[in-house]
């Protein structure tokens, strides 16, 4: 399992309907390598697993902040989840996935009680031959107002707060804030669940890629393959990578420093050397067969990282089988302790920044936030406002 957050945050989607449509539509436009868009039928159709689309949209629309929501996906390798069991509504599998979703929410909202959290929407996608759990989170939480410095006799609210009542404010909240702390927390969550469930570890040595193309390039190719369209032409990065692989196989290059020297000798200028990448561009015309990069281009992956210190390392990556025994990286790590330590740090931070509110009685807000439709309507080929937001 891997966790990915989308770059879209609702700045141009004030009600979240575009995001809801992506999560729930039975047919959705996919971009092809040539720039065309083709509608793809999602079979099996998406399932709403948790949450109420109408409630989530109303919450997003009520937020006065520029960034109104966060969205993303928990994505599984094909062998992680039995899709026949999932589509057959296997109770044990459904219960496990429900625990996973709840613990993910408890992780990103660490230290914030459920009755202060926004409603969250979860929907499954399995049309690509593997399970994806997609989530949509409004970026606001309820909390007690904090006294602010007075200016000219008036108390000025913080710019990321919106008064909801005299005893309650809605405060902007990012479930995945920038910085290493958030990355490390989600990494610990991912590692714990992958090890516990026997799921594929994306960082295991057997899954390292000699070359990592940008996600959008890989996605275009997958779209074309699923829709039976012509695949894209090879990316220039792939062409240069194959040239580098040839150098390694022929024993012309045995480590990263020799690779950089070989690139310079072939007319490439090294713009930057990062931990796991090399950025380069062309200084002028190349010999036939060498790709041209008019702007600085990042070559990323094992062969382009600082870990490339020997030919044996490179050949292991080049010859690696895509699937081996998973979890080896995690065997000697006390995953629970690592996760709990990072979770506790996030709890302390959030409790200070988002003061607690006493849960209302007699009808706890969490009862509404946990609402899940028994018969979700996922046919969003009709207008979103009438189809995507229908439950019952």
Kinemage of the C-alpha trace (Angstrom):
@kinemage 1
@onewidth
@group {chain A} dominant
@subgroup {mainchain}
@vectorlist {calphas} color= white
{ca unk a 1} P 0.000 0.000 0.000
{ca unk a 2} L 1.115 3.517 -0.741
{ca unk a 3} L -0.430 6.849 0.282
{ca unk a 4} L -0.679 9.695 -2.209
{ca unk a 5} L -2.169 13.168 -1.765
{ca unk a 6} L -3.495 15.103 -4.752
{ca unk a 7} L -2.234 18.580 -5.625
{ca unk a 8} L -5.846 19.796 -5.952
{ca unk a 9} L -7.134 21.607 -2.856
{ca unk a 10} L -10.392 23.183 -4.001
{ca unk a 11} L -9.111 26.629 -4.934
{ca unk a 12} L -11.151 26.318 -8.161
{ca unk a 13} L -13.737 23.849 -6.846
{ca unk a 14} L -15.612 25.755 -4.154
{ca unk a 15} L -18.220 23.053 -3.489
{ca unk a 16} L -15.975 20.038 -4.000
{ca unk a 17} L -18.306 18.693 -6.698
{ca unk a 18} L -15.468 18.090 -9.163
{ca unk a 19} L -13.629 16.000 -6.592
{ca unk a 20} L -16.817 14.141 -5.629
{ca unk a 21} L -17.492 13.392 -9.261
{ca unk a 22} L -13.983 11.971 -9.675
{ca unk a 23} L -14.498 9.712 -6.669
{ca unk a 24} L -17.951 8.418 -7.556
{ca unk a 25} L -18.572 8.677 -11.322
{ca unk a 26} L -19.085 5.446 -13.264
{ca unk a 27} L -17.494 7.049 -16.333
{ca unk a 28} L -14.684 9.585 -16.265
{ca unk a 29} L -12.516 11.322 -18.909
{ca unk a 30} L -8.942 10.089 -19.141
{ca unk a 31} L -6.138 11.955 -20.859
{ca unk a 32} L -4.146 10.079 -23.504
{ca unk a 33} L -0.483 10.599 -24.468
{ca unk a 34} L -1.506 12.542 -27.589
{ca unk a 35} L -3.497 15.028 -25.482
{ca unk a 36} L -6.970 13.707 -26.327
{ca unk a 37} L -9.484 12.858 -23.612
{ca unk a 38} L -11.557 9.677 -23.776
{ca unk a 39} L -14.284 8.623 -21.371
{ca unk a 40} L -13.462 5.411 -19.535
{ca unk a 41} L -16.208 3.232 -18.088
{ca unk a 42} L -15.285 2.193 -14.584
{ca unk a 43} L -16.129 -1.479 -14.205
{ca unk a 44} L -16.638 -2.443 -11.429
{ca unk a 45} L -18.270 0.877 -10.565
{ca unk a 46} L -16.981 2.927 -7.612
{ca unk a 47} L -18.431 2.213 -4.184
{ca unk a 48} L -19.032 4.810 -1.505
{ca unk a 49} L -17.525 3.146 1.555
{ca unk a 50} L -17.869 5.859 4.173
{ca unk a 51} L -19.407 9.295 4.332
{ca unk a 52} L -22.177 11.308 2.726
{ca unk a 53} L -21.308 13.213 -0.499
{ca unk a 54} L -23.980 15.847 0.193
{ca unk a 55} L -22.701 16.517 3.710
{ca unk a 56} L -19.090 16.705 2.524
{ca unk a 57} L -19.986 19.123 -0.280
{ca unk a 58} L -21.930 21.365 2.104
{ca unk a 59} L -18.987 21.457 4.489
{ca unk a 60} L -16.545 22.333 1.701
{ca unk a 61} L -18.837 25.071 0.392
{ca unk a 62} L -19.118 26.591 3.877
{ca unk a 63} L -15.368 27.024 4.321
{ca unk a 64} L -14.059 30.557 3.685
{ca unk a 65} L -10.495 29.395 3.123
{ca unk a 66} L -8.584 29.302 -0.168
{ca unk a 67} L -7.679 25.646 0.273
{ca unk a 68} L -11.031 23.977 0.877
{ca unk a 69} L -10.172 20.283 0.832
{ca unk a 70} L -7.485 17.639 0.581
{ca unk a 71} L -7.890 14.493 -1.463
{ca unk a 72} L -5.816 11.429 -2.077
{ca unk a 73} L -5.710 7.675 -2.287
{ca unk a 74} L -4.532 4.572 -0.465
{ca unk a 75} L -3.400 2.397 -3.364
{ca unk a 76} L -2.717 -1.341 -3.180
{ca unk a 77} L -0.602 -3.657 -5.298
{ca unk a 78} L -2.707 -6.148 -7.320
{ca unk a 79} L -1.739 -9.021 -5.040
{ca unk a 80} L -2.563 -7.145 -1.812
{ca unk a 81} L -6.364 -7.269 -1.983
{ca unk a 82} L -8.513 -10.033 -3.499
{ca unk a 83} L -10.871 -8.052 -5.741
{ca unk a 84} L -13.338 -10.943 -6.012
{ca unk a 85} L -13.747 -10.884 -2.243
{ca unk a 86} L -13.991 -7.111 -2.230
{ca unk a 87} L -16.662 -6.974 -4.932
{ca unk a 88} L -18.430 -9.873 -3.216
{ca unk a 89} L -18.667 -7.779 -0.024
{ca unk a 90} L -16.597 -10.215 2.045
{ca unk a 91} L -17.357 -9.203 5.634
{ca unk a 92} L -13.873 -9.890 7.030
{ca unk a 93} L -12.222 -7.860 4.265
{ca unk a 94} L -14.751 -5.031 4.597
{ca unk a 95} L -14.134 -4.893 8.359
{ca unk a 96} L -10.362 -4.724 7.866
{ca unk a 97} L -10.633 -1.940 5.288
{ca unk a 98} L -13.017 -0.042 7.560
{ca unk a 99} L -10.443 -0.232 10.375
{ca unk a 100} L -7.783 0.983 7.937
{ca unk a 101} L -9.855 4.002 6.906
{ca unk a 102} L -10.744 4.884 10.504
{ca unk a 103} L -7.130 4.632 11.642
{ca unk a 104} L -6.012 6.775 8.714
{ca unk a 105} L -8.504 9.438 9.820
{ca unk a 106} L -7.298 9.134 13.418
{ca unk a 107} L -3.736 9.582 12.153
{ca unk a 108} L -4.208 12.712 10.051
{ca unk a 109} L -6.534 14.192 12.728
{ca unk a 110} L -4.327 13.079 15.629
{ca unk a 111} L -5.335 14.768 18.878
{ca unk a 112} L -8.575 16.171 17.443
{ca unk a 113} L -11.733 14.448 18.777
{ca unk a 114} L -14.125 13.027 16.216
{ca unk a 115} L -16.869 15.495 17.041
{ca unk a 116} L -14.548 18.347 15.986
{ca unk a 117} L -13.610 16.804 12.639
{ca unk a 118} L -15.277 17.451 9.279
{ca unk a 119} L -17.269 14.779 7.439
{ca unk a 120} L -15.058 12.668 5.162
{ca unk a 121} L -15.911 10.803 1.973
{ca unk a 122} L -14.333 7.475 1.000
{ca unk a 123} L -14.917 5.710 -2.336
{ca unk a 124} L -13.297 2.667 -3.902
{ca unk a 125} L -11.917 2.291 -7.424
{ca unk a 126} L -11.076 -1.196 -8.698
{ca unk a 127} L -11.489 -0.858 -12.471
{ca unk a 128} L -7.700 -0.820 -13.004
{ca unk a 129} L -7.278 -4.327 -11.591
{ca unk a 130} L -6.205 -3.237 -8.112
{ca unk a 131} L -7.953 -1.585 -5.193
{ca unk a 132} L -7.773 2.135 -4.517
{ca unk a 133} L -9.403 3.787 -1.503
{ca unk a 134} L -9.965 7.432 -2.449
{ca unk a 135} L -10.661 10.049 0.221
{ca unk a 136} L -11.938 13.630 0.256
{ca unk a 137} L -11.355 15.689 3.418
{ca unk a 138} L -12.750 19.216 3.957
{ca unk a 139} L -9.931 21.365 5.335
{ca unk a 140} L -11.603 22.733 8.431
{ca unk a 141} L -12.108 21.626 12.033
{ca unk a 142} L -14.265 22.950 14.840
{ca unk a 143} L -12.441 24.250 17.893
{ca unk a 144} L -12.815 26.613 20.814
{ca unk a 145} L -11.924 30.236 20.002
{ca unk a 146} L -8.538 31.426 21.196
{ca unk a 147} L -8.134 34.885 22.680
{ca unk a 148} L -6.282 37.199 20.326
{ca unk a 149} L -4.441 40.419 20.890
{ca unk a 150} L -6.751 43.408 20.887
{ca unk a 151} L -6.255 46.239 18.438
{ca unk a 152} L -8.084 49.519 19.007
{ca unk a 153} L -10.325 47.898 21.561
{ca unk a 154} L -11.462 45.049 19.285
{ca unk a 155} L -10.485 41.398 19.383
{ca unk a 156} L -9.327 40.343 15.934
{ca unk a 157} L -9.823 36.691 14.978
{ca unk a 158} L -6.957 34.764 13.510
{ca unk a 159} L -6.922 34.855 9.688
{ca unk a 160} L -7.393 31.077 9.497
{ca unk a 161} L -10.472 31.079 11.764
{ca unk a 162} L -14.105 31.678 10.892
{ca unk a 163} L -16.575 32.306 13.767
{ca unk a 164} L -19.297 29.639 13.880
{ca unk a 165} L -20.881 30.565 17.209
{ca unk a 166} L -19.778 32.478 20.341
{ca unk a 167} L -18.254 29.262 21.706
{ca unk a 168} L -17.086 27.693 18.443
{ca unk a 169} L -14.915 28.541 15.445
{ca unk a 170} L -14.060 26.711 12.238
{ca unk a 171} L -10.319 26.735 11.783
{ca unk a 172} L -8.334 25.902 8.670
{ca unk a 173} L -6.742 22.470 8.951
{ca unk a 174} L -4.317 20.689 6.639
{ca unk a 175} L -4.374 16.894 7.172
{ca unk a 176} L -1.000 16.610 5.423
{ca unk a 177} L 0.967 19.783 6.191
{ca unk a 178} L 4.320 20.403 4.522
{ca unk a 179} L 7.409 19.226 6.346
{ca unk a 180} L 9.182 16.052 7.343
{ca unk a 181} L 7.014 15.387 10.420
{ca unk a 182} L 3.878 14.699 8.367
{ca unk a 183} L 5.765 12.570 5.850
{ca unk a 184} L 7.351 10.514 8.622
{ca unk a 185} L 4.005 9.990 10.381
{ca unk a 186} L 2.279 8.732 7.234
{ca unk a 187} L 5.306 6.590 6.381
{ca unk a 188} L 5.031 4.955 9.811
{ca unk a 189} L 1.289 4.396 9.319
{ca unk a 190} L 1.939 2.834 5.909
{ca unk a 191} L 4.766 0.612 7.158
{ca unk a 192} L 2.764 -0.642 10.141
{ca unk a 193} L -0.205 -1.673 8.018
{ca unk a 194} L 1.923 -3.174 5.232
{ca unk a 195} L 3.859 -5.320 7.696
{ca unk a 196} L 0.782 -6.303 9.702
{ca unk a 197} L -1.256 -7.249 6.641
{ca unk a 198} L 1.485 -8.716 4.462
{ca unk a 199} L 0.994 -6.040 1.820
{ca unk a 200} L 3.661 -4.960 -0.640
{ca unk a 201} L 6.262 -2.573 0.731
{ca unk a 202} L 6.916 0.136 -1.890
{ca unk a 203} L 10.381 0.798 -0.436
{ca unk a 204} L 11.502 -2.826 -0.378
{ca unk a 205} L 14.730 -3.423 -2.297
{ca unk a 206} L 12.949 -5.714 -4.755
{ca unk a 207} L 10.632 -2.860 -5.751
{ca unk a 208} L 13.208 -0.138 -6.286
{ca unk a 209} L 13.146 1.188 -9.814
{ca unk a 210} L 16.275 1.805 -11.794
{ca unk a 211} L 14.420 4.734 -13.395
{ca unk a 212} L 11.422 6.556 -11.937
{ca unk a 213} L 9.393 8.518 -14.444
{ca unk a 214} L 7.048 11.272 -13.256
{ca unk a 215} L 3.660 9.973 -12.118
{ca unk a 216} L 1.783 11.887 -14.812
{ca unk a 217} L 3.842 10.199 -17.544
{ca unk a 218} L 3.156 6.743 -16.117
{ca unk a 219} L -0.532 7.545 -15.727
{ca unk a 220} L -0.889 8.570 -19.377
{ca unk a 221} L 0.572 5.247 -20.471
{ca unk a 222} L -1.694 3.254 -18.136
{ca unk a 223} L -4.732 5.141 -19.440
{ca unk a 224} L -3.817 4.323 -23.039
{ca unk a 225} L -3.227 0.655 -22.215
{ca unk a 226} L -6.561 0.228 -20.411
{ca unk a 227} L -8.499 2.020 -23.138
{ca unk a 228} L -6.828 0.100 -25.965
{ca unk a 229} L -5.298 3.239 -27.469
{ca unk a 230} L -1.859 3.719 -28.932
{ca unk a 231} L 0.830 3.961 -26.294
{ca unk a 232} L 2.899 7.104 -26.103
{ca unk a 233} L 6.266 7.405 -27.789
{ca unk a 234} L 9.188 6.597 -25.489
{ca unk a 235} L 9.980 9.424 -23.099
{ca unk a 236} L 13.436 10.979 -23.693
{ca unk a 237} L 14.277 10.029 -20.107
{ca unk a 238} L 13.647 6.381 -20.968
{ca unk a 239} L 15.922 6.617 -24.008
{ca unk a 240} L 18.781 8.107 -21.993
{ca unk a 241} L 18.230 5.564 -19.231
{ca unk a 242} L 18.552 2.681 -21.708
{ca unk a 243} L 21.797 4.206 -22.951
{ca unk a 244} L 23.076 4.325 -19.356
{ca unk a 245} L 22.007 0.698 -18.817
{ca unk a 246} L 24.019 -0.237 -21.901
{ca unk a 247} L 27.099 1.480 -20.477
{ca unk a 248} L 26.697 -0.461 -17.233
{ca unk a 249} L 26.161 -3.809 -18.977
{ca unk a 250} L 29.269 -3.192 -21.115
{ca unk a 251} L 31.248 -2.284 -17.962
{ca unk a 252} L 31.924 1.240 -19.240
{ca unk a 253} L 30.290 2.711 -16.112
{ca unk a 254} L 30.460 1.244 -12.604
{ca unk a 255} L 29.239 4.023 -10.288
{ca unk a 256} L 27.479 7.382 -10.248
{ca unk a 257} L 30.612 9.484 -10.702
{ca unk a 258} L 31.529 7.549 -13.849
{ca unk a 259} L 27.957 7.916 -15.106
{ca unk a 260} L 28.144 11.691 -14.687
{ca unk a 261} L 31.497 11.785 -16.480
{ca unk a 262} L 30.074 9.758 -19.371
{ca unk a 263} L 27.100 12.105 -19.653
{ca unk a 264} L 29.340 15.168 -19.768
{ca unk a 265} L 31.467 13.557 -22.479
{ca unk a 266} L 28.292 13.099 -24.566
{ca unk a 267} L 27.315 16.769 -24.410
{ca unk a 268} L 25.107 16.923 -21.331
{ca unk a 269} L 25.435 19.627 -18.689
{ca unk a 270} L 24.780 18.517 -15.101
{ca unk a 271} L 22.529 21.135 -13.530
{ca unk a 272} L 22.187 19.514 -10.124
{ca unk a 273} L 23.072 16.324 -8.255
{ca unk a 274} L 20.429 15.378 -5.683
{ca unk a 275} L 20.225 12.476 -3.264
{ca unk a 276} L 18.109 10.368 -5.624
{ca unk a 277} L 18.340 12.204 -8.934
{ca unk a 278} L 20.528 13.975 -11.467
{ca unk a 279} L 19.211 17.053 -13.293
{ca unk a 280} L 20.729 17.634 -16.720
{ca unk a 281} L 20.236 19.441 -20.022
{ca unk a 282} L 21.843 19.446 -23.443
{ca unk a 283} L 24.683 21.866 -24.133
{ca unk a 284} L 24.349 21.459 -27.892
{ca unk a 285} L 23.651 18.938 -30.652
{ca unk a 286} L 24.252 15.295 -29.725
{ca unk a 287} L 25.401 12.269 -31.623
{ca unk a 288} L 22.574 10.344 -33.351
{ca unk a 289} L 20.566 8.271 -30.886
{ca unk a 290} L 21.092 10.547 -27.894
{ca unk a 291} L 17.965 12.428 -26.703
{ca unk a 292} L 18.004 16.204 -26.460
{ca unk a 293} L 16.864 18.058 -23.337
{ca unk a 294} L 16.358 21.757 -24.029
{ca unk a 295} L 15.507 22.484 -20.384
{ca unk a 296} L 16.797 21.008 -17.156
{ca unk a 297} L 15.326 17.508 -16.785
{ca unk a 298} L 15.415 15.309 -13.714
{ca unk a 299} L 16.609 11.703 -14.065
{ca unk a 300} L 15.369 9.904 -10.973
{ca unk a 301} L 15.715 6.357 -9.671
{ca unk a 302} L 18.234 3.897 -8.298
{ca unk a 303} L 20.749 4.229 -11.135
{ca unk a 304} L 20.687 8.001 -10.789
{ca unk a 305} L 20.934 8.142 -7.000
{ca unk a 306} L 23.891 8.379 -4.650
{ca unk a 307} L 23.316 4.717 -3.798
{ca unk a 308} L 24.809 3.798 -7.169
{ca unk a 309} L 28.295 3.080 -5.838
{ca unk a 310} L 29.000 -0.219 -7.593
{ca unk a 311} L 28.141 -2.121 -10.752
{ca unk a 312} L 26.700 -4.954 -8.638
{ca unk a 313} L 24.142 -2.562 -7.155
{ca unk a 314} L 23.159 -1.331 -10.609
{ca unk a 315} L 22.845 -4.827 -12.077
{ca unk a 316} L 20.646 -5.896 -9.157
{ca unk a 317} L 18.251 -3.075 -10.020
{ca unk a 318} L 18.381 -3.751 -13.753
{ca unk a 319} L 17.707 -7.469 -13.367
{ca unk a 320} L 15.307 -7.190 -10.418
{ca unk a 321} L 12.061 -9.153 -10.586
{ca unk a 322} L 9.086 -6.823 -10.073
{ca unk a 323} L 7.695 -8.970 -7.254
{ca unk a 324} L 9.662 -10.806 -4.596
{ca unk a 325} L 9.010 -11.583 -0.951
{ca unk a 326} L 7.689 -8.358 0.513
{ca unk a 327} L 8.313 -6.860 3.893
{ca unk a 328} L 12.029 -7.636 4.228
{ca unk a 329} L 12.828 -3.974 4.870
{ca unk a 330} L 10.347 -3.923 7.742
{ca unk a 331} L 11.398 -7.116 9.531
{ca unk a 332} L 13.738 -5.485 12.044
{ca unk a 333} L 11.767 -2.302 12.668
{ca unk a 334} L 9.584 -1.891 15.753
{ca unk a 335} L 6.808 -0.417 13.670
{ca unk a 336} L 4.261 0.090 16.421
{ca unk a 337} L 6.669 2.094 18.582
{ca unk a 338} L 7.774 4.246 15.645
{ca unk a 339} L 4.173 4.975 14.689
{ca unk a 340} L 3.035 5.727 18.252
{ca unk a 341} L 5.947 8.095 18.886
{ca unk a 342} L 5.261 10.104 15.748
{ca unk a 343} L 1.521 10.044 16.378
{ca unk a 344} L 1.980 11.402 19.899
{ca unk a 345} L 4.042 14.327 18.595
{ca unk a 346} L 1.288 15.197 16.135
{ca unk a 347} L -1.355 14.907 18.881
{ca unk a 348} L 0.482 17.364 21.101
{ca unk a 349} L 0.847 19.845 18.255
{ca unk a 350} L -2.812 19.642 17.206
{ca unk a 351} L -4.185 19.858 20.757
{ca unk a 352} L -2.340 23.112 21.241
{ca unk a 353} L -3.332 24.610 17.899
{ca unk a 354} L -6.949 23.375 17.856
{ca unk a 355} L -8.432 23.745 21.371
{ca unk a 356} L -10.920 21.088 22.434
{ca unk a 357} L -14.670 21.608 22.383
{ca unk a 358} L -16.995 19.732 24.725
{ca unk a 359} L -19.015 17.246 22.676
{ca unk a 360} L -22.622 18.405 22.332
{ca unk a 361} L -25.508 16.403 23.790
{ca unk a 362} L -27.798 14.646 23.348
{ca unk a 363} L -27.000 14.122 19.650
{ca unk a 364} L -23.214 13.953 19.192
{ca unk a 365} L -21.908 15.554 16.043
{ca unk a 366} L -19.855 12.420 15.458
{ca unk a 367} L -23.094 10.520 14.759
{ca unk a 368} L -23.556 12.732 11.712
{ca unk a 369} L -19.933 12.601 10.671
{ca unk a 370} L -19.985 8.788 10.678
{ca unk a 371} L -23.142 8.646 8.566
{ca unk a 372} L -22.812 6.260 5.624
{ca unk a 373} L -25.544 5.747 3.022
{ca unk a 374} L -26.877 2.213 2.790
{ca unk a 375} L -27.518 2.503 -0.943
{ca unk a 376} L -25.127 5.080 -2.387
{ca unk a 377} L -25.915 6.339 -5.849
{ca unk a 378} L -22.700 6.306 -7.875
{ca unk a 379} L -24.128 6.902 -11.350
{ca unk a 380} L -22.564 10.304 -11.871
{ca unk a 381} L -22.964 10.414 -15.619
{ca unk a 382} L -25.966 12.592 -14.831
{ca unk a 383} L -25.371 16.149 -13.537
{ca unk a 384} L -23.306 15.982 -10.378
{ca unk a 385} L -25.656 18.109 -8.295
{ca unk a 386} L -28.513 15.652 -8.765
{ca unk a 387} L -26.660 12.369 -9.053
{ca unk a 388} L -23.481 12.490 -7.003
{ca unk a 389} L -25.196 13.972 -4.002
{ca unk a 390} L -28.038 11.467 -3.867
{ca unk a 391} L -28.238 8.946 -1.065
{ca unk a 392} L -30.930 6.642 0.215
